[in-house]
Amino acid sequence: MARLFSKLKAIDFFKKIPSDLTEATLTGAWLSVLAAVIMVFLFAAELMSFLSTTTSTQLVVDRSPQNELLKLNFNISFPALSCEFATVDVSDSLGTRRMNLTKTVRKMPIDIEMMRVGSAVEDTSHKPGPKYDEEGRFDDDQDIDITTPLSHVNFEATLARYPIVIINFYAPWCHWCQRLEPTWEAATKEVHDKYPEWDGRIRFAKVDCTQEMDLCRDHFIQGFPSIRVFRKGHDDIMIGETHQHESYLGDRTKESLVAFADSLVPSAGQPHRKHAALAAAPKTSGCNLAGFVMVKKVPGTLSFVARSEGHSFDHAWMNMTHLVHSFHVGTRPSPRKYQQLRRLHPAGLTADWADKLRDQFFLSEHAQSTHEHYLQVVLTTIEPRRSRHAGSYDAYEYTAHSHTYQSDAIPSARITYDLSPIQILVQETARPWYQFLTTSCAIIGGVFTVAGILDALLYQSMKVVKKMNLGKQG
């Protein structure tokens, strides 16, 4: 066993020199102190580097799951678009087209100053259009034309004279108005025969909006024909301090109109009695549309436009001026994820990093103006070191280019979006432990070796100098 240990000593890398054969010098002491300080400093720096993380940024093809949907969030105010007809449509390059979205969209009436007025407007999608009488049904009654259109001169006097006045706001060029005209005259004659002037409880009337533009605009008429119910005195529906008149949205056949009139007559003179078949008529000029839509991750368009089955619109009357309060893509980050994103984002975060359209106002300076905003959307995925999969976050950013143009189509506000196929992947990584050990050993060994070389050079130099001095003295 002793011989084995004796042979094992032969492979000792660290052979010892007897202490009586070594010599300590003051220069070596100073170098040892300096080397120790350098070792401690470099080791501490390496330890901090090991405990910290580094980020790597890569451009990769979008790794989103197949058929994943994208969330578009918006809050936009239109001071001259009534909630009665304001709709949100979505279309994309795959041919998908969804009209009048309502489940995830809230409509809030606003005034011309874009201040909210009243409560949110309830809306239902895919409302069936009103029914009309067959064309030509009243061709034999060509002599029926008993209703002379009201004007701004006698409008208020007519409303004050009768407890209930049902008014048809129309435009002669409107296709639906032309369909309604013979039916309206026939229904007017029957109702006035049934409830003559001496009865005085109800009257039918009409207003030509091409002749009485200001009168129609004062009552926020944007689609034709619009049938409104006006109540006199106590029959007004009071909401707050305003008189709330009502809009008829039922079928436009003679039988339906006469039946509707019959159902209204008993309420004449009864205060605050609201008819179940009537919807509140708009008393403000504008609408705030807020909510979100889920879309496929392909190029598409989000459209805000006036739309209604059974109504026509005068394009020259439509004003699509709007204020974008916010428009962002995807889900807003939580405070913790926002801090991660702010720390790891390759270029840092600007104030409008996720919402380039925020608080921007777009004015329609000319008639029949359509506003279009073109967005190019880029996905940045942040993967922190801890909980890489559970804690990862997808941040969507976009560039926005807006312009306004005039066309013969109905004016609208359009947000066209296009998604980049390239995804920015930001990964936070930590250094492996073996790299830390390797670097630490390199620091200690390297500093010790360099210090030893310097010490040997200084020691030998000093010996040479001493020899030279002794030779001169001899």
C-alpha positions as CSV (number, residue, x, y, z in Angstrom):
1,M,0.0,0.0,0.0
2,A,2.9,2.3,0.8
3,R,4.4,1.6,-2.6
4,L,1.1,2.4,-4.3
5,F,0.9,5.8,-2.5
6,S,4.5,6.4,-3.4
7,K,3.8,5.9,-7.1
8,L,0.6,8.0,-6.8
9,K,2.7,11.0,-5.7
10,A,4.4,10.9,-9.0
11,I,1.3,12.3,-10.8
12,D,0.9,15.2,-8.4
13,F,0.2,18.3,-10.4
14,F,0.9,20.5,-7.5
15,K,4.4,19.6,-6.3
16,K,5.4,21.5,-3.2
17,I,8.6,23.5,-2.7
18,P,10.0,23.5,0.8
19,S,9.4,26.8,2.5
20,D,13.1,27.3,3.3
21,L,13.8,27.3,-0.5
22,T,11.3,30.2,-1.1
23,E,11.9,33.9,-0.7
24,A,9.3,36.5,0.1
25,T,9.6,40.0,-1.3
26,L,7.9,43.3,-0.7
27,T,7.1,43.5,-4.4
28,G,5.5,40.1,-4.4
29,A,3.4,41.1,-1.4
30,W,2.0,44.2,-3.2
31,L,1.3,42.2,-6.3
32,S,-0.5,39.5,-4.3
33,V,-2.7,42.2,-2.7
34,L,-3.4,43.7,-6.1
35,A,-4.2,40.3,-7.6
36,A,-6.5,39.4,-4.8
37,V,-8.4,42.7,-5.2
38,I,-8.7,42.1,-9.0
39,M,-9.8,38.5,-8.4
40,V,-12.6,39.6,-6.0
41,F,-13.8,42.4,-8.3
42,L,-13.9,40.2,-11.4
43,F,-15.5,37.3,-9.5
44,A,-18.2,39.7,-8.1
45,A,-18.9,41.0,-11.6
46,E,-19.1,37.5,-13.0
47,L,-21.5,36.5,-10.2
48,M,-23.8,39.5,-11.0
49,S,-23.7,38.6,-14.6
50,F,-24.6,35.0,-13.8
51,L,-27.5,36.0,-11.6
52,S,-28.9,38.5,-14.2
53,T,-30.6,37.5,-17.5
54,T,-30.0,38.3,-21.1
55,T,-32.5,38.8,-23.9
56,S,-32.3,37.6,-27.4
57,T,-34.5,38.9,-30.2
58,Q,-35.4,36.8,-33.2
59,L,-37.6,37.3,-36.3
60,V,-39.5,34.2,-37.0
61,V,-42.6,33.2,-39.0
62,D,-45.7,33.8,-37.0
63,R,-46.2,30.8,-34.7
64,S,-49.8,31.6,-33.7
65,P,-52.1,28.5,-33.6
66,Q,-54.0,27.8,-36.7
67,N,-57.4,29.5,-36.9
68,E,-56.6,31.7,-33.9
69,L,-58.9,34.7,-33.6
70,L,-57.7,38.3,-33.1
71,K,-59.4,40.8,-30.8
72,L,-60.0,44.3,-32.1
73,N,-61.0,46.8,-29.3
74,F,-62.5,50.2,-30.2
75,N,-64.1,53.3,-28.7
76,I,-65.1,55.8,-31.3
77,S,-67.5,58.8,-31.2
78,F,-69.5,60.0,-34.2
79,P,-71.2,63.3,-33.4
80,A,-73.3,63.3,-36.5
81,L,-74.3,59.6,-36.9
82,S,-77.4,58.6,-35.0
83,C,-77.4,55.4,-32.9
84,E,-80.7,54.5,-34.7
85,F,-78.7,53.5,-37.8
86,A,-75.1,53.3,-36.7
87,T,-73.8,49.8,-37.4
88,V,-70.5,47.9,-37.2
89,D,-69.6,45.5,-40.0
90,V,-66.6,43.2,-40.5
91,S,-65.2,41.7,-43.7
92,D,-62.0,39.9,-44.6
93,S,-60.0,38.6,-47.5
94,L,-61.4,35.0,-47.0
95,G,-64.9,36.3,-48.0
96,T,-66.3,36.4,-44.4
97,R,-68.8,39.3,-44.0
98,R,-70.7,40.0,-40.8
99,M,-73.1,42.8,-40.8
100,N,-74.5,44.9,-37.9
101,L,-72.6,43.3,-35.0
102,T,-74.4,43.9,-31.7
103,K,-73.5,41.3,-29.1
104,T,-70.1,42.9,-28.2
105,V,-70.9,46.5,-29.3
106,R,-72.4,49.1,-27.1
107,K,-74.2,52.2,-28.5
108,M,-74.3,55.4,-26.4
109,P,-76.2,58.5,-27.6
110,I,-74.0,61.6,-27.6
111,D,-74.6,65.2,-28.6
112,I,-72.7,67.4,-31.1
113,E,-70.1,68.1,-28.4
114,M,-69.6,64.4,-28.0
115,M,-71.0,64.4,-24.4
116,R,-73.0,61.3,-23.4
117,V,-76.8,61.8,-23.2
118,G,-79.0,59.2,-21.7
119,S,-78.4,55.4,-21.4
120,A,-77.0,52.9,-23.9
121,V,-79.2,51.9,-26.8
122,E,-80.3,48.3,-27.0
123,D,-80.0,46.8,-30.4
124,T,-80.7,43.4,-31.9
125,S,-78.9,41.9,-34.8
126,H,-80.5,40.7,-38.0
127,K,-83.8,42.6,-37.4
128,P,-86.2,41.7,-40.2
129,G,-87.1,44.5,-42.5
130,P,-90.7,45.9,-42.4
131,K,-93.3,44.5,-44.7
132,Y,-94.9,46.5,-47.4
133,D,-98.1,46.2,-49.4
134,E,-97.8,44.7,-52.8
135,E,-96.9,47.2,-55.5
136,G,-99.9,48.4,-57.4
137,R,-102.4,47.5,-54.7
138,F,-103.7,51.1,-54.6
139,D,-103.4,51.9,-58.3
140,D,-107.2,52.1,-58.6
141,D,-107.2,54.8,-55.9
142,Q,-105.3,57.5,-57.8
143,D,-107.5,60.2,-56.4
144,I,-106.3,59.5,-52.8
145,D,-103.9,62.3,-51.9
146,I,-105.4,63.9,-48.8
147,T,-102.2,64.6,-46.9
148,T,-100.5,67.9,-47.7
149,P,-96.9,67.9,-46.5
150,L,-96.3,69.9,-43.4
151,S,-93.8,72.8,-43.4
152,H,-91.9,74.7,-40.8
153,V,-94.7,77.2,-40.9
154,N,-97.5,74.9,-39.6
155,F,-95.5,72.0,-38.1
156,E,-95.7,73.2,-34.4
157,A,-99.3,74.3,-34.8
158,T,-100.3,70.9,-36.1
159,L,-98.6,69.1,-33.2
160,A,-100.3,71.4,-30.7
161,R,-103.7,70.8,-32.1
162,Y,-104.0,67.0,-31.8
163,P,-103.1,64.7,-28.9
164,I,-101.4,62.2,-31.2
165,V,-99.8,63.0,-34.6
166,I,-98.0,60.3,-36.6
167,I,-95.6,61.9,-39.1
168,N,-93.9,60.3,-42.1
169,F,-90.6,62.0,-42.8
170,Y,-89.8,61.1,-46.4
171,A,-87.7,62.0,-49.5
172,P,-89.3,61.8,-52.9
173,W,-86.2,60.1,-54.4
174,C,-86.2,57.3,-51.8
175,H,-87.2,53.9,-53.1
176,W,-88.8,52.9,-49.8
177,C,-90.7,56.2,-49.5
178,Q,-92.1,55.6,-53.0
179,R,-93.2,52.1,-51.9
180,L,-94.8,53.6,-48.7
181,E,-96.5,56.6,-50.4
182,P,-99.8,54.9,-51.7
183,T,-100.1,52.9,-48.5
184,W,-99.6,56.0,-46.4
185,E,-102.3,57.9,-48.2
186,A,-104.8,55.0,-48.0
187,A,-104.1,54.5,-44.3
188,T,-104.4,58.2,-43.7
189,K,-107.8,58.3,-45.4
190,E,-109.1,55.3,-43.4
191,V,-107.8,56.7,-40.1
192,H,-109.2,60.2,-40.7
193,D,-112.6,58.7,-41.7
194,K,-112.6,56.6,-38.6
195,Y,-111.5,59.4,-36.3
196,P,-112.8,62.6,-38.0
197,E,-111.9,66.2,-37.2
198,W,-114.5,66.5,-34.5
199,D,-113.0,63.5,-32.7
200,G,-109.6,65.2,-32.8
201,R,-107.6,62.4,-31.1
202,I,-105.2,61.4,-33.9
203,R,-103.9,62.6,-37.2
204,F,-101.5,61.4,-39.9
205,A,-99.1,63.8,-41.6
206,K,-96.0,63.9,-43.6
207,V,-92.9,66.1,-44.2
208,D,-90.9,66.3,-47.4
209,C,-87.3,66.4,-46.1
210,T,-86.0,67.7,-49.5
211,Q,-88.0,70.8,-49.0
212,E,-87.7,71.1,-45.2
213,M,-84.1,70.1,-44.5
214,D,-83.7,72.1,-41.4
215,L,-86.9,70.8,-39.9
216,C,-85.8,67.2,-40.5
217,R,-82.4,67.8,-39.1
218,D,-83.9,69.4,-36.0
219,H,-85.6,66.1,-35.4
220,F,-82.4,64.1,-36.2
221,I,-83.8,62.4,-39.3
222,Q,-81.1,60.5,-41.1
223,G,-82.9,57.7,-42.8
224,F,-86.0,57.7,-45.0
225,P,-88.8,57.0,-44.4
226,S,-88.8,57.7,-40.7
227,I,-92.2,57.4,-39.0
228,R,-92.4,59.3,-35.7
229,V,-95.1,59.6,-33.1
230,F,-95.6,63.1,-31.5
231,R,-97.7,63.5,-28.3
232,K,-99.4,66.6,-27.1
233,G,-99.4,67.9,-23.5
234,H,-99.5,65.1,-20.9
235,D,-99.2,62.4,-23.5
236,D,-95.5,63.2,-23.9
237,I,-93.1,60.6,-22.5
238,M,-91.0,62.6,-20.0
239,I,-87.4,61.4,-19.5
240,G,-85.6,63.8,-17.2
241,E,-86.6,67.3,-18.4
242,T,-87.0,66.4,-22.1
243,H,-90.0,65.2,-24.1
244,Q,-89.3,61.8,-25.5
245,H,-91.2,61.1,-28.8
246,E,-91.3,57.7,-30.3
247,S,-90.4,56.0,-33.6
248,Y,-92.6,53.4,-35.3
249,L,-90.5,50.4,-36.6
250,G,-93.4,48.1,-37.5
251,D,-94.7,46.8,-40.8
252,R,-95.6,49.4,-43.4
253,T,-98.8,48.0,-44.7
254,K,-102.1,49.7,-44.6
255,E,-103.6,47.2,-42.2
256,S,-100.5,47.5,-39.8
257,L,-100.6,51.3,-39.8
258,V,-104.4,51.4,-39.2
259,A,-104.1,48.8,-36.4
260,F,-101.3,50.8,-34.9
261,A,-103.4,54.0,-35.0
262,D,-106.3,52.1,-33.3
263,S,-103.9,50.9,-30.6
264,L,-102.7,54.5,-29.9
265,V,-106.1,56.2,-29.7
266,P,-107.1,54.9,-26.3
267,S,-103.9,56.4,-24.8
268,A,-104.8,59.9,-26.0
269,G,-105.0,62.2,-22.9
270,Q,-103.4,59.6,-20.6
271,P,-100.2,61.0,-19.2
272,H,-96.9,59.1,-19.5
273,R,-98.3,56.1,-21.2
274,K,-95.7,54.6,-23.5
275,H,-96.8,52.3,-26.3
276,A,-95.2,48.9,-26.2
277,A,-94.7,48.7,-30.0
278,L,-92.7,51.9,-30.2
279,A,-89.0,52.5,-29.8
280,A,-87.6,55.7,-28.4
281,A,-86.8,58.1,-31.2
282,P,-83.2,59.6,-31.2
283,K,-83.0,63.0,-29.5
284,T,-79.3,63.5,-30.1
285,S,-77.3,63.8,-33.3
286,G,-74.5,61.4,-32.5
287,C,-73.4,58.0,-31.2
288,N,-70.5,56.5,-29.4
289,L,-69.6,52.9,-30.4
290,A,-67.5,50.9,-28.0
291,G,-66.7,47.2,-27.7
292,F,-64.7,44.6,-29.5
293,V,-64.9,42.1,-32.4
294,M,-63.1,38.8,-32.9
295,V,-61.6,38.4,-36.4
296,K,-59.5,36.0,-38.3
297,K,-55.8,36.7,-38.6
298,V,-56.1,37.7,-42.2
299,P,-56.4,41.1,-43.9
300,G,-59.8,42.6,-43.3
301,T,-61.8,45.8,-42.7
302,L,-63.9,47.1,-39.8
303,S,-66.6,49.4,-41.1
304,F,-68.7,52.0,-39.2
305,V,-71.6,53.0,-41.4
306,A,-75.3,53.9,-41.4
307,R,-77.4,50.9,-42.3
308,S,-81.1,49.8,-42.0
309,E,-83.4,47.5,-43.8
310,G,-86.3,49.5,-45.1
311,H,-84.5,52.9,-45.0
312,S,-82.7,55.0,-47.6
313,F,-80.0,57.5,-46.8
314,D,-79.1,60.7,-48.5
315,H,-75.3,60.4,-48.9
316,A,-74.9,64.2,-49.0
317,W,-76.4,64.3,-45.5
318,M,-74.1,61.7,-44.0
319,N,-71.3,63.2,-41.9
320,M,-68.7,60.6,-40.7
321,T,-66.7,63.0,-38.6
322,H,-65.3,61.0,-35.7
323,L,-63.0,60.9,-32.7
324,V,-61.1,57.8,-31.9
325,H,-60.8,57.5,-28.2
326,S,-58.9,54.2,-28.4
327,F,-58.2,51.4,-30.8
328,H,-55.9,48.6,-29.8
329,V,-55.3,45.0,-30.9
330,G,-55.3,42.0,-28.6
331,T,-55.6,42.1,-24.8
332,R,-54.4,44.9,-22.6
333,P,-51.4,43.6,-20.4
334,S,-51.8,43.4,-16.7
335,P,-49.5,45.7,-14.6
336,R,-47.0,42.9,-14.1
337,K,-46.9,41.9,-17.8
338,Y,-46.7,45.6,-18.7
339,Q,-43.6,46.0,-16.6
340,Q,-42.1,42.8,-18.2
341,L,-42.9,44.2,-21.6
342,R,-41.4,47.6,-20.8
343,R,-38.2,45.9,-19.5
344,L,-37.7,43.4,-22.3
345,H,-39.1,45.2,-25.4
346,P,-36.3,45.6,-27.9
347,A,-36.8,49.3,-28.5
348,G,-38.6,50.2,-25.2
349,L,-42.2,51.4,-25.0
350,T,-43.5,54.8,-26.2
351,A,-46.6,56.5,-24.9
352,D,-48.6,55.3,-28.0
353,W,-46.9,51.9,-28.4
354,A,-50.2,50.0,-28.7
355,D,-52.6,52.7,-29.8
356,K,-51.4,55.0,-32.5
357,L,-55.0,56.3,-33.2
358,R,-55.7,57.3,-29.6
359,D,-57.5,60.7,-29.2
360,Q,-57.2,61.5,-32.9
361,F,-60.0,63.6,-34.5
362,F,-61.0,63.2,-38.2
363,L,-63.2,65.9,-39.7
364,S,-65.4,65.5,-42.8
365,E,-64.8,68.8,-44.6
366,H,-66.7,67.9,-47.7
367,A,-70.0,66.0,-48.4
368,Q,-69.8,62.2,-49.1
369,S,-66.4,61.9,-47.4
370,T,-65.2,58.4,-46.3
371,H,-62.4,58.1,-43.8
372,E,-60.1,55.1,-44.1
373,H,-57.4,54.1,-41.6
374,Y,-54.8,51.5,-42.8
375,L,-53.1,49.5,-40.0
376,Q,-50.2,47.2,-40.3
377,V,-50.1,45.0,-37.3
378,V,-47.0,43.3,-35.9
379,L,-46.9,40.6,-33.1
380,T,-44.2,40.7,-30.4
381,T,-44.1,37.7,-28.1
382,I,-42.3,38.2,-24.8
383,E,-41.1,35.0,-23.0
384,P,-39.6,35.8,-19.6
385,R,-37.1,33.4,-18.0
386,R,-39.5,32.3,-15.2
387,S,-42.7,30.5,-16.4
388,R,-41.7,30.9,-20.0
389,H,-44.9,29.4,-21.3
390,A,-47.4,30.4,-18.6
391,G,-45.9,33.9,-18.3
392,S,-45.4,34.7,-22.0
393,Y,-47.4,37.6,-23.4
394,D,-48.4,38.6,-27.0
395,A,-48.2,42.3,-27.6
396,Y,-49.7,43.7,-30.8
397,E,-48.4,47.0,-32.2
398,Y,-49.4,48.7,-35.4
399,T,-48.6,51.6,-37.7
400,A,-51.5,53.8,-38.8
401,H,-52.0,55.7,-42.1
402,S,-55.2,57.7,-42.5
403,H,-56.8,59.5,-45.4
404,T,-60.1,60.9,-46.5
405,Y,-61.7,60.6,-49.9
406,Q,-65.0,61.4,-51.7
407,S,-67.0,58.7,-53.5
408,D,-70.5,57.9,-54.6
409,A,-70.9,55.2,-52.1
410,I,-72.5,55.8,-48.7
411,P,-69.9,57.6,-46.5
412,S,-68.3,55.4,-43.8
413,A,-65.4,55.2,-41.5
414,R,-63.2,52.2,-42.3
415,I,-60.3,50.6,-40.4
416,T,-58.4,48.2,-42.7
417,Y,-55.9,46.0,-41.0
418,D,-53.2,43.8,-42.3
419,L,-51.1,41.4,-40.2
420,S,-47.4,40.8,-40.7
421,P,-46.4,37.2,-41.2
422,I,-43.2,37.9,-39.2
423,Q,-43.3,37.6,-35.4
424,I,-40.8,39.3,-33.1
425,L,-39.8,36.8,-30.4
426,V,-38.0,38.2,-27.4
427,Q,-36.7,35.5,-25.0
428,E,-35.1,36.0,-21.6
429,T,-32.4,33.5,-20.9
430,A,-30.0,32.8,-18.0
431,R,-26.4,31.6,-18.2
432,P,-25.7,27.9,-17.5
433,W,-24.0,27.2,-14.2
434,Y,-21.0,25.4,-15.8
435,Q,-20.2,28.6,-17.7
436,F,-20.1,30.5,-14.4
437,L,-17.7,27.9,-13.0
438,T,-15.5,27.9,-16.1
439,T,-15.3,31.7,-16.1
440,S,-14.6,31.8,-12.4
441,C,-11.7,29.4,-12.7
442,A,-10.4,31.3,-15.6
443,I,-10.5,34.6,-13.6
444,I,-8.7,33.1,-10.6
445,G,-6.2,31.2,-12.6
446,G,-5.6,33.9,-15.1
447,V,-5.1,36.7,-12.5
448,F,-2.8,34.4,-10.5
449,T,-0.7,33.4,-13.5
450,V,-0.4,37.0,-14.8
451,A,0.5,38.2,-11.3
452,G,3.2,35.4,-11.1
453,I,4.7,36.4,-14.4
454,L,4.9,40.1,-13.4
455,D,6.4,39.1,-10.1
456,A,9.0,36.9,-11.8
457,L,9.9,39.7,-14.2
458,L,10.2,42.3,-11.5
459,Y,12.3,39.9,-9.3
460,Q,14.7,39.1,-12.1
461,S,15.0,42.7,-13.1
462,M,15.9,43.7,-9.6
463,K,18.6,41.0,-9.4
464,V,20.1,42.2,-12.7
465,V,20.2,45.7,-11.4
466,K,21.9,44.7,-8.2
467,K,24.5,42.7,-10.1
468,M,25.2,45.7,-12.3
469,N,25.6,47.9,-9.3
470,L,28.0,45.4,-7.6
471,G,30.1,45.2,-10.7
472,K,30.5,48.9,-10.9
473,Q,31.6,49.0,-7.3
474,G,34.2,46.3,-7.8
